[in-house]
Amino acid sequence: ELVRTVDKEMPEMGIQYNVEGKTYFNKDNPALVHFREVTHLPYIGGHYEDVKEPVLKVLFAHHDENQMPIIEKLLKSHPLSYKFDFIRSEKRLYEVLPKGTGKGPTLCALAELLNIDMNSTLAVGDYNNDIAMIKAAGLGVAVAFLLGSILLSRIPLKLMLKGLKPVIPLLLFTAIINLFYV
């Protein structure tokens, strides 16, 4: 229902469905083609109404980042919006997930299932869809271009810095690995 609304109101919007073990590129546009190239996901096409598996996430993409506030307003005003969480994961990408299934709630549920205190958890993220997970973790680390998004989202600085000393060797190791392998 949400996807049909977006497709009708914003026909130039790219649409991707994530299901268990597969990603369907249901409607390509330049932003979605670029995303597929960057992520190296295999192309599996087909119309979104033909997808029979349970959908875990829908990703909308548009080359004009000014379209993202329009899709956000359209989705959040939909009568079924209360069933979903919405995340602008990048400048040109907007995600729709079933309520409570994002990375933050999933980390909390996994820690509870494994009987691990949240203060003993670590989350490393590089996109806006990682912010809830970074906030929830005992040690949350933002890498790459996410740091600017975290500052813009007004996460208290202590959340970014808490426990930083134990992470410094990991960050140095990661930087060294990146020098040789990236």
Backbone as numpy.savetxt, mean C-alpha at the origin, in Angstrom:
# Nx Ny Nz CAx CAy CAz Cx Cy Cz
-19.01 -3.29 -6.91 -19.83 -2.10 -6.91 -18.96 -0.83 -6.91
-17.96 -0.76 -6.00 -17.07 0.40 -5.97 -16.31 0.54 -7.28
-15.81 -0.58 -7.78 -15.01 -0.56 -9.00 -15.85 -0.11 -10.18
-17.07 -0.60 -10.27 -17.96 -0.18 -11.36 -18.21 1.32 -11.30
-18.37 1.85 -10.10 -18.60 3.29 -9.94 -17.40 4.08 -10.45
-16.20 3.67 -10.05 -14.99 4.36 -10.51 -14.85 4.22 -12.02
-15.07 3.04 -12.54 -14.93 2.81 -13.98 -15.91 3.68 -14.77
-17.10 3.84 -14.25 -18.11 4.66 -14.92 -17.78 6.15 -14.82
-17.43 6.60 -13.64 -17.19 8.03 -13.40 -15.81 8.50 -13.85
-14.83 7.60 -13.84 -13.45 7.95 -14.19 -12.90 6.89 -15.15
-13.38 6.85 -16.38 -13.04 5.77 -17.30 -11.55 5.66 -17.64
-10.77 6.71 -17.40 -9.34 6.67 -17.70 -8.50 6.07 -16.56
-9.15 5.70 -15.46 -8.47 5.15 -14.30 -8.05 3.70 -14.56
-6.79 3.37 -14.27 -6.32 1.99 -14.36 -6.83 1.19 -13.18
-7.10 -0.10 -13.39 -7.66 -0.95 -12.34 -6.86 -2.24 -12.25
-6.46 -2.58 -11.04 -5.73 -3.82 -10.77 -6.40 -4.53 -9.60
-6.61 -5.84 -9.74 -7.17 -6.66 -8.66 -6.07 -7.57 -8.12
-5.94 -7.63 -6.82 -5.05 -8.59 -6.18 -5.89 -9.68 -5.54
-5.60 -10.93 -5.89 -6.25 -12.09 -5.30 -5.14 -12.97 -4.74
-5.49 -14.04 -4.09 -4.49 -14.95 -3.52 -3.55 -15.45 -4.62
-2.28 -15.03 -4.55 -1.26 -15.53 -5.46 -1.25 -14.95 -6.86
-2.14 -14.01 -7.17 -2.21 -13.45 -8.53 -2.55 -11.96 -8.48
-2.10 -11.27 -9.51 -2.47 -9.87 -9.71 -3.04 -9.74 -11.11
-4.28 -9.29 -11.18 -4.95 -9.08 -12.47 -4.86 -7.61 -12.83
-4.41 -7.34 -14.05 -4.42 -5.98 -14.56 -5.66 -5.87 -15.42
-6.71 -5.36 -14.79 -8.02 -5.38 -15.41 -8.26 -4.26 -16.41
-7.57 -3.16 -16.21 -7.74 -2.03 -17.12 -6.45 -1.23 -17.11
-5.70 -1.32 -18.19 -4.41 -0.65 -18.26 -4.54 0.83 -18.59
-3.59 1.56 -18.10 -3.36 2.94 -18.49 -1.86 3.18 -18.27
-1.31 4.32 -18.66 0.14 4.52 -18.52 0.66 4.33 -17.09
-0.07 4.78 -16.09 0.39 4.64 -14.70 0.43 3.18 -14.27
-0.54 2.40 -14.68 -0.57 0.98 -14.31 0.49 0.18 -15.07
0.73 0.53 -16.32 1.79 -0.12 -17.08 3.13 0.17 -16.42
3.36 1.42 -16.02 4.61 1.78 -15.33 4.74 1.00 -14.03
3.67 0.91 -13.26 3.69 0.16 -11.99 4.05 -1.30 -12.24
3.47 -1.89 -13.25 3.75 -3.29 -13.57 5.22 -3.46 -13.97
5.76 -2.52 -14.73 7.18 -2.60 -15.12 8.10 -2.48 -13.91
7.79 -1.57 -13.00 8.62 -1.36 -11.82 8.56 -2.56 -10.87
7.39 -3.14 -10.72 7.22 -4.26 -9.78 7.53 -5.61 -10.42
7.69 -5.65 -11.73 7.97 -6.89 -12.46 6.88 -7.94 -12.28
5.65 -7.48 -12.10 4.54 -8.41 -11.99 4.17 -8.93 -13.38
3.86 -10.20 -13.49 3.46 -10.72 -14.81 2.10 -10.16 -15.20
1.91 -10.00 -16.49 0.63 -9.49 -16.97 -0.40 -10.61 -17.00
-1.45 -10.43 -16.22 -2.63 -11.30 -16.29 -3.79 -10.34 -16.52
-4.38 -10.40 -17.68 -5.43 -9.46 -18.03 -6.82 -10.05 -17.81
-7.79 -9.31 -18.25 -9.18 -9.72 -18.13 -10.00 -8.65 -17.46
-11.27 -8.65 -17.73 -12.17 -7.66 -17.14 -12.40 -7.96 -15.66
-12.50 -6.94 -14.85 -12.66 -7.12 -13.40 -13.91 -7.92 -13.04
-14.95 -7.83 -13.84 -16.17 -8.60 -13.54 -15.99 -10.09 -13.79
-14.92 -10.47 -14.50 -14.65 -11.89 -14.77 -13.79 -12.55 -13.69
-13.27 -11.78 -12.75 -12.44 -12.34 -11.68 -13.35 -13.06 -10.70
-13.10 -14.34 -10.49 -13.98 -15.17 -9.64 -13.40 -15.36 -8.23
-12.08 -15.22 -8.08 -11.47 -15.40 -6.76 -11.83 -14.23 -5.83
-11.77 -14.46 -4.52 -11.99 -13.34 -3.59 -10.91 -12.26 -3.77
-11.33 -11.03 -3.88 -10.42 -9.91 -4.11 -9.86 -9.44 -2.77
-8.54 -9.39 -2.67 -7.87 -8.95 -1.45 -7.59 -7.46 -1.45
-7.38 -6.91 -2.65 -7.07 -5.49 -2.77 -7.38 -5.05 -4.18
-7.85 -3.81 -4.30 -8.02 -3.18 -5.61 -7.10 -1.98 -5.63
-6.37 -1.83 -6.72 -5.48 -0.70 -6.88 -5.96 0.11 -8.08
-6.12 1.40 -7.86 -6.47 2.31 -8.94 -5.24 3.15 -9.26
-5.01 3.41 -10.53 -3.83 4.16 -10.95 -4.20 5.18 -12.02
-3.54 6.33 -11.95 -3.74 7.37 -12.96 -2.44 8.14 -13.11
-2.07 8.49 -14.34 -0.82 9.20 -14.58 -0.85 10.63 -14.05
-2.04 11.19 -13.86 -2.19 12.55 -13.34 -2.52 12.46 -11.85
-1.54 12.77 -11.01 -1.75 12.65 -9.56 -2.87 13.55 -9.05
-3.26 14.56 -9.82 -4.37 15.43 -9.42 -5.71 14.70 -9.46
-5.74 13.52 -10.08 -6.97 12.72 -10.12 -7.19 11.94 -8.82
-6.14 11.80 -8.01 -6.25 10.99 -6.79 -7.24 11.57 -5.77
-7.25 12.88 -5.51 -8.27 13.41 -4.60 -9.70 13.20 -5.12
-9.86 13.18 -6.44 -11.18 12.97 -7.02 -11.64 11.54 -6.77
-10.75 10.57 -6.99 -11.14 9.18 -6.74 -11.36 8.95 -5.24
-10.56 9.60 -4.41 -10.74 9.46 -2.96 -12.14 9.94 -2.55
-12.53 11.09 -3.04 -13.86 11.62 -2.72 -14.96 10.71 -3.24
-14.78 10.21 -4.46 -15.76 9.31 -5.07 -15.92 8.03 -4.25
-14.80 7.43 -3.86 -14.85 6.19 -3.09 -15.41 6.40 -1.68
-14.95 7.43 -1.01 -15.39 7.65 0.37 -16.84 8.09 0.47
-17.41 8.58 -0.62 -18.82 8.96 -0.60 -19.74 7.82 -1.03
-19.17 6.70 -1.45 -19.96 5.56 -1.91 -20.69 4.94 -0.72
-21.92 4.46 -0.89 -22.68 3.87 0.22 -21.99 2.66 0.89
-21.10 1.97 0.18 -20.42 0.81 0.76 -19.04 1.14 1.33
-18.69 2.43 1.37 -17.34 2.81 1.80 -17.01 2.38 3.22
-18.00 2.22 4.07 -17.75 1.83 5.46 -17.13 0.43 5.57
-17.19 -0.35 4.51 -16.65 -1.71 4.52 -15.17 -1.77 4.11
-14.58 -0.62 3.77 -13.25 -0.61 3.19 -12.33 0.39 3.85
-11.03 0.13 3.72 -9.99 1.09 4.06 -9.41 1.60 2.75
-9.05 2.87 2.74 -8.52 3.50 1.54 -7.15 4.08 1.84
-6.19 3.81 0.95 -4.82 4.26 1.17 -4.27 4.79 -0.15
-3.78 6.00 -0.12 -3.06 6.53 -1.28 -1.61 6.10 -1.10
-1.24 5.02 -1.76 0.06 4.42 -1.52 1.20 5.12 -2.25
0.90 5.81 -3.30 1.88 6.59 -4.06 1.16 7.78 -4.66
1.94 8.64 -5.31 1.34 9.82 -5.93 0.24 9.46 -6.93
0.42 8.34 -7.63 -0.50 7.97 -8.70 -1.25 6.67 -8.43
-1.18 6.18 -7.20 -1.82 4.90 -6.86 -2.73 5.07 -5.65
-3.89 4.44 -5.72 -4.86 4.48 -4.64 -5.37 3.07 -4.39
-5.26 2.60 -3.14 -5.63 1.22 -2.80 -6.95 1.17 -2.04
-7.69 0.10 -2.28 -8.93 -0.19 -1.54 -8.79 -1.60 -0.99
-8.94 -1.72 0.34 -8.82 -3.02 1.00 -10.04 -3.24 1.89
-10.42 -4.50 2.09 -11.47 -4.75 3.08 -11.06 -4.17 4.43
-11.99 -3.60 5.14 -11.74 -2.94 6.43 -10.89 -3.82 7.34
-9.83 -3.24 7.91 -9.01 -3.92 8.89 -8.02 -4.93 8.36
-7.79 -4.95 7.03 -6.88 -5.94 6.47 -5.56 -5.34 6.00
-5.30 -4.09 6.33 -4.06 -3.45 5.94 -2.87 -4.01 6.73
-1.72 -3.48 6.47 -0.49 -4.00 7.07 -0.41 -3.76 8.57
-0.91 -2.64 9.06 -0.89 -2.37 10.50 -1.73 -3.37 11.28
-3.01 -3.51 10.96 -3.84 -4.51 11.66 -3.33 -5.93 11.48
-2.76 -6.23 10.31 -2.25 -7.58 10.08 -1.04 -7.86 10.96
-0.15 -6.88 11.12 1.00 -7.06 12.02 0.51 -7.30 13.45
-0.46 -6.54 13.91 -1.01 -6.72 15.27 -1.63 -8.10 15.43
-2.40 -8.54 14.45 -3.04 -9.86 14.52 -2.02 -10.98 14.51
-0.99 -10.84 13.71 0.06 -11.85 13.64 0.83 -11.92 14.96
1.16 -10.76 15.53 1.86 -10.74 16.82 1.01 -11.40 17.90
-0.28 -11.11 17.89 -1.18 -11.73 18.88 -1.25 -13.24 18.68
-1.37 -13.67 17.44 -1.44 -15.09 17.12 -0.18 -15.82 17.58
0.97 -15.18 17.41 2.25 -15.79 17.79 2.67 -15.48 19.22
1.78 -14.77 19.93 2.05 -14.39 21.32 3.34 -13.58 21.46
3.48 -12.59 20.57 4.64 -11.70 20.58 4.16 -10.32 21.01
4.83 -9.75 21.98 4.52 -8.40 22.44 4.79 -7.42 21.29
3.89 -6.48 21.05 4.06 -5.53 19.96 5.36 -4.72 20.11
5.82 -4.51 21.33 7.08 -3.79 21.52 8.27 -4.58 20.99
8.08 -5.86 20.72 9.15 -6.70 20.19 9.06 -6.89 18.68
8.20 -6.11 18.02 8.03 -6.26 16.58 8.83 -5.19 15.84
9.17 -5.50 14.61 9.91 -4.61 13.74 9.16 -4.51 12.42
9.01 -3.30 11.91 8.39 -3.10 10.60 9.27 -2.15 9.80
9.55 -2.51 8.59 10.31 -1.67 7.67 9.43 -1.42 6.46
9.27 -0.17 6.10 8.39 0.14 4.99 8.94 1.23 4.09
8.47 1.23 2.85 8.94 2.21 1.89 7.82 2.90 1.11
6.57 2.59 1.41 5.45 3.23 0.73 4.44 3.72 1.77
3.53 4.58 1.34 2.51 5.11 2.25 1.64 4.01 2.85
1.46 2.91 2.13 0.63 1.83 2.67 1.34 1.08 3.80
2.57 1.47 4.11 3.32 0.89 5.22 3.22 1.72 6.51
2.67 2.92 6.44 2.67 3.82 7.59 1.96 3.21 8.79
0.79 2.61 8.60 0.06 2.01 9.73 0.88 0.90 10.38
1.61 0.12 9.58 2.45 -0.95 10.10 3.63 -0.36 10.88
4.22 0.70 10.37 5.35 1.35 11.05 4.89 1.93 12.37
3.70 2.53 12.39 3.14 3.07 13.63 2.88 1.97 14.66
2.39 0.82 14.19 1.99 -0.26 15.10 3.18 -1.00 15.69
4.28 -1.06 14.97 5.43 -1.88 15.38 6.15 -1.29 16.58
6.81 -2.17 17.32 7.67 -1.71 18.41 8.81 -0.87 17.88
9.33 -1.26 16.74 10.36 -0.49 16.04 9.90 -0.34 14.61
9.61 0.88 14.21 9.17 1.15 12.85 10.23 1.93 12.11
10.62 1.45 10.95 11.67 2.08 10.16 11.11 2.45 8.79
11.26 3.72 8.45 10.86 4.20 7.13 12.11 4.31 6.28
12.06 3.76 5.08 13.21 3.82 4.19 12.81 4.50 2.88
13.81 4.82 2.10 13.65 5.41 0.77 12.80 6.67 0.84
11.87 6.81 -0.07 11.10 8.04 -0.19 9.94 8.14 0.78
9.73 7.15 1.62 8.62 7.19 2.57 8.85 8.22 3.66
10.09 8.53 3.97 10.38 9.45 5.07 9.63 10.76 4.91
9.61 11.32 3.70 8.87 12.56 3.47 7.38 12.39 3.72
6.82 11.27 3.33 5.39 11.01 3.57 5.10 10.89 5.05
6.00 10.26 5.78 5.80 10.12 7.22 5.81 11.48 7.88
6.73 12.33 7.48 6.77 13.68 8.06 5.49 14.43 7.72
5.01 14.27 6.48 3.78 14.95 6.08 2.56 14.41 6.80
2.59 13.13 7.21 1.43 12.55 7.86 1.41 12.85 9.36
2.39 13.61 9.82 2.46 14.06 11.22 2.59 12.91 12.22
3.29 11.86 11.84 3.62 10.82 12.80 4.65 11.42 13.74
4.47 11.28 15.04 5.46 11.84 15.96 6.86 11.33 15.62
7.82 12.25 15.66 9.19 11.91 15.32 9.72 10.75 16.14
9.27 10.63 17.40 9.76 9.54 18.24 9.40 8.17 17.64
8.30 8.09 16.88 7.95 6.82 16.26 8.96 6.43 15.19
9.53 7.42 14.54 10.53 7.10 13.53 11.87 6.79 14.17
12.14 7.39 15.32 13.45 7.27 15.93 13.54 6.24 17.04
12.39 5.77 17.55 12.46 4.87 18.69 13.25 3.62 18.34
14.19 3.32 19.17 15.01 2.15 18.96 15.95 2.26 17.78
16.29 3.46 17.36 17.10 3.63 16.17 18.51 3.06 16.34
19.09 3.18 17.52 20.47 2.70 17.71 20.65 1.24 17.31
19.76 0.32 17.71 19.96 -1.06 17.27 19.80 -1.25 15.77
19.17 -0.30 15.10 18.90 -0.44 13.67 20.05 0.10 12.83
20.87 0.96 13.41 21.96 1.58 12.64 22.83 0.53 11.96
23.28 -0.54 12.64 24.07 -1.55 11.91 23.29 -2.19 10.76
22.00 -2.42 10.96 21.17 -2.99 9.90 21.10 -2.05 8.71
20.92 -0.75 8.99 20.84 0.23 7.91 22.17 0.33 7.18
23.28 0.29 7.91 24.60 0.32 7.27 24.81 -0.92 6.42
24.42 -2.08 6.94 24.53 -3.32 6.19 23.70 -3.24 4.92
22.49 -2.73 5.04 21.61 -2.59 3.88 22.23 -1.65 2.85
22.81 -0.55 3.32 23.45 0.40 2.39 24.62 -0.25 1.67
25.40 -1.04 2.38 26.54 -1.72 1.76 26.05 -2.72 0.72
25.03 -3.50 1.08 24.48 -4.47 0.13 23.97 -3.75 -1.12
23.28 -2.64 -0.92 22.73 -1.88 -2.06 23.84 -1.36 -2.97
24.97 -1.01 -2.41 26.09 -0.53 -3.24 26.54 -1.59 -4.22
26.53 -2.85 -3.81 27.05 -3.93 -4.63 26.00 -4.63 -5.48
24.74 -4.59 -5.08 23.74 -5.42 -5.75 22.63 -4.64 -6.42
22.61 -3.35 -6.30 21.51 -2.58 -6.91 22.01 -1.83 -8.12
